[in-house]
Amino acid sequence: MKTVLLDAGNTAVKWRIVSPDTPWSDADPRGTIAIDTPHLAEQLQDACAKAGGSPSGVAGCCVAPQWVQDAIDRAAIATLGRPVRWFTAAARFESPGISLHNGYRDPTQLGADRWHALIGARAVRPRGTLLVVSAGTATTVDTLTADGRFVGGVIAPGIRLMHDGLARGTARLPHADGAYRGHPDNTDDAMRTGIIDAQIGLIERRIGRIRTERAAASHRGDDIDDRPIHVLLSGGNAELLYKIWADAQTGDPAATTVTRAVEPDLVLRGLRIRSACELPL
């Protein structure tokens, strides 16, 4: 039996059709539909129809406007004869090999996409401290400790929102995309470089926070985790940030090392794991 997975974000709906009997694969039917596309429900019906047969369930998480969620529900019922099982963040998640604790003051306030990205990230990297970066409409950087505690994260405007904000809030800065340069010598390139450096700087700042806390623990004589910090980048701008962020090492070369990787569809990967545990057979 197959499951239809849906990740409804601020600007697009990602979908993927998976089978619990096969590994996660690039061969899985999948796609992306912009939420402002005319006839969203009809396009989702076409996507869901690719599941073939009768799926065991439809699982989704949604941070999009309510009308998008309503359109998805209509499409699922019309095409598959069953509603979407919408998953939200939870205080804890347990499955074989994965144990997560949500450290948000109110665990239900955490975005469903961020929570499932953490589950997906832990599946990719079973051990160590993780920084899970979602570089989309917004850029989020979430910290997951080696023992599975989500201790919190940050939210900032994504690349496009930063561009739009500069153009909208200033009189003489253009609404245009330049190129990333080491030393920009024109306004378009200066804007592009400043925005991307701000995105990468946000990640490096969170790496610095982890290192500072480890140094303080070491000074107190506590046991510390001195293994590498693993940065997993997902979202529409992940490849761009990965390519420009040429050197992940910051500060003292003797400090804890950092690994970087692009991991597409972490939200859907986590949603697959969660739905396999909780969807009825």
C-alpha positions in Angstrom: 0.0 0.0 0.0 1.2 3.5 -0.8 1.0 6.7 1.2 0.6 10.2 -0.3 2.7 12.8 1.6 1.9 16.5 1.4 4.0 19.4 2.7 2.0 22.6 2.3 4.3 25.6 2.8 3.9 29.3 2.4 4.4 29.4 -1.4 4.1 25.8 -2.6 2.8 22.3 -1.9 5.3 19.5 -2.2 3.9 16.0 -2.7 5.5 12.6 -2.8 4.1 9.1 -3.1 5.9 6.5 -1.0 5.6 2.8 -0.2 6.5 1.5 3.3 8.1 -1.5 1.8 10.7 0.4 -0.2 13.5 2.7 0.8 13.3 6.5 0.3 14.3 7.0 -3.3 14.6 9.7 -6.0 12.5 7.4 -8.1 9.4 8.1 -5.9 6.7 10.1 -7.8 6.9 13.6 -6.5 6.4 17.2 -7.5 5.8 20.8 -6.4 2.7 23.0 -7.1 2.7 26.7 -6.4 -0.2 27.6 -4.0 -1.2 30.6 -6.2 -1.7 28.3 -9.2 -5.2 28.5 -10.6 -7.3 25.3 -9.9 -5.0 24.1 -7.2 -7.4 21.4 -6.2 -7.5 20.0 -9.7 -3.7 19.9 -10.0 -3.5 18.1 -6.6 -6.0 15.6 -7.8 -3.8 14.8 -10.8 -0.8 14.4 -8.5 -2.7 12.2 -6.1 -4.0 10.0 -9.0 -0.4 9.0 -9.7 -0.6 6.9 -6.5 -2.5 4.2 -8.3 -4.8 1.9 -6.6 -6.0 2.7 -3.1 -3.4 4.4 -0.9 -3.2 3.4 2.8 -3.4 7.0 3.8 -2.8 10.6 3.0 -0.5 12.4 5.4 0.3 16.1 5.5 1.6 19.0 7.4 0.6 22.6 6.7 1.8 26.1 7.5 -0.1 27.5 4.5 -3.3 29.6 4.7 -6.4 27.8 5.6 -7.8 28.0 2.1 -4.9 25.9 0.9 -5.5 23.3 3.4 -9.2 23.2 2.5 -8.4 22.8 -1.2 -6.1 19.9 -0.4 -8.7 18.2 1.7 -11.3 18.6 -1.2 -8.8 17.1 -3.7 -7.9 14.2 -1.4 -11.5 13.3 -0.8 -12.5 13.7 -4.5 -9.5 11.7 -5.8 -8.7 9.2 -3.1 -12.0 9.0 -1.2 -10.4 9.8 2.1 -9.4 13.0 4.0 -5.8 14.1 4.7 -4.5 13.2 8.2 -2.9 16.4 9.2 0.1 16.1 11.6 1.2 18.9 13.9 4.2 19.2 16.2 4.1 17.2 19.4 5.9 17.2 22.8 7.8 13.9 21.9 8.3 11.5 19.0 9.5 7.9 19.4 10.2 5.4 16.7 12.9 2.7 16.2 16.2 4.5 16.2 14.7 8.0 16.7 13.8 9.7 20.0 13.0 13.4 20.0 12.0 15.8 22.7 10.4 19.1 21.8 11.9 21.9 23.9 9.5 24.6 22.8 7.8 26.3 25.8 4.5 25.4 24.1 5.3 22.4 21.8 2.2 22.9 19.7 3.4 26.3 18.7 6.3 24.9 16.7 5.6 24.8 13.0 4.7 21.3 11.8 7.2 21.6 9.0 10.1 22.3 11.4 9.1 19.4 13.6 9.0 16.9 10.8 12.2 18.2 9.3 13.8 17.4 12.6 12.5 13.9 12.5 13.7 13.5 8.9 17.1 15.0 9.8 17.6 12.5 12.7 16.8 9.7 10.3 19.5 10.9 7.9 22.0 11.6 10.7 21.3 9.2 13.6 24.0 10.5 15.9 25.5 13.9 16.8 24.4 17.5 17.2 22.4 18.7 14.2 21.6 22.2 12.8 18.6 21.8 10.6 18.3 24.6 8.1 15.2 25.2 6.0 16.0 27.8 3.4 12.7 28.7 1.8 10.3 31.6 2.1 11.6 32.0 5.6 14.9 30.7 6.8 14.8 28.6 10.0 17.8 27.2 11.8 16.9 24.6 14.5 19.3 22.9 16.9 19.0 19.2 17.8 21.3 17.9 20.5 23.1 14.5 20.3 20.6 13.1 22.8 17.6 14.1 20.7 16.5 17.4 22.4 15.2 20.2 20.2 16.5 23.1 22.2 15.1 25.8 20.0 15.7 27.7 16.8 15.6 30.9 14.9 13.4 32.3 12.1 14.4 35.0 9.7 13.2 36.2 6.3 14.4 34.1 3.4 16.4 35.4 0.4 13.4 36.6 -1.6 11.7 38.3 1.4 14.9 40.1 2.1 15.1 41.3 -1.5 11.5 42.4 -1.4 11.9 44.2 1.9 14.9 46.2 0.7 13.1 47.3 -2.5 9.9 48.1 -0.7 11.5 49.9 2.3 14.1 52.1 0.5 13.8 54.8 -2.1 16.7 54.1 -4.4 17.5 50.4 -4.1 16.3 48.4 -7.1 14.0 45.4 -7.2 16.6 43.4 -9.0 18.9 40.3 -8.5 22.6 40.8 -8.8 25.4 38.2 -8.4 27.3 37.1 -5.3 30.7 38.8 -5.2 33.7 38.8 -2.8 33.7 42.6 -3.0 30.6 43.9 -4.7 31.2 47.1 -6.8 27.6 47.8 -7.9 24.3 48.1 -6.1 22.6 44.9 -7.4 25.6 42.8 -6.5 25.9 44.5 -3.1 22.3 43.7 -2.3 22.6 40.0 -3.4 25.9 39.5 -1.5 24.7 41.2 1.6 21.5 39.1 1.7 23.3 35.8 1.1 26.0 36.7 3.7 23.2 37.4 6.2 21.7 34.0 5.6 25.0 32.2 6.0 25.9 34.4 8.9 22.7 33.3 10.7 23.8 29.7 10.4 27.4 30.5 11.5 26.0 32.4 14.5 24.1 29.3 15.6 27.2 27.2 15.2 29.0 29.8 17.4 26.3 29.4 20.0 26.8 25.7 20.2 30.6 26.1 20.5 30.2 28.8 23.2 28.0 26.5 25.3 30.4 23.6 24.9 33.3 25.7 26.0 31.3 26.8 29.1 30.5 23.2 29.9 34.1 22.2 29.5 35.1 25.1 31.8 32.7 23.8 34.5 34.2 20.4 34.2 31.1 18.8 32.6 31.3 16.1 30.0 30.9 17.6 26.6 30.1 16.4 23.1 33.1 17.3 21.0 32.0 15.5 17.9 31.3 17.5 14.6 28.2 19.6 14.3 26.3 18.4 11.3 24.5 21.1 9.3 21.7 19.8 7.0 20.3 22.3 4.5 16.9 21.8 2.9 14.4 24.0 1.1 14.5 25.9 -2.2 17.6 27.9 -1.5 19.6 25.1 0.1 21.8 24.4 -2.9 22.6 28.1 -3.4 23.7 28.6 0.2 25.7 25.3 0.2 27.6 26.4 -2.9 28.4 29.8 -1.7 29.2 28.8 1.9 32.6 27.5 0.7 34.2 27.1 4.1 32.1 25.8 7.0 34.9 26.3 9.5 34.5 29.6 11.5 36.6 31.0 14.3 39.5 29.0 15.8 40.6 26.2 13.4 41.1 24.0 16.4 37.4 24.3 17.3 34.8 21.7 16.7 34.6 20.8 13.0 31.4 21.2 11.0 30.0 19.0 8.2 27.5 20.3 5.6 25.1 18.5 3.4 22.0 19.3 1.3 19.2 17.0 2.1 16.1 17.7 0.0 12.6 17.1 1.4 13.5 16.6 5.0 9.9 17.5 5.9 8.4 14.8 3.7 11.0 12.3 5.0 10.0 13.0 8.6 6.3 12.9 7.7 6.8 9.5 6.1 8.3 8.2 9.4 5.6 9.8 11.5 2.8 8.6 9.3 4.1 5.0 9.3 3.9 5.0 13.1 0.5 6.6 13.4 -1.6 6.1 10.2 -4.1 3.2 10.4 -3.3 0.3 8.2 
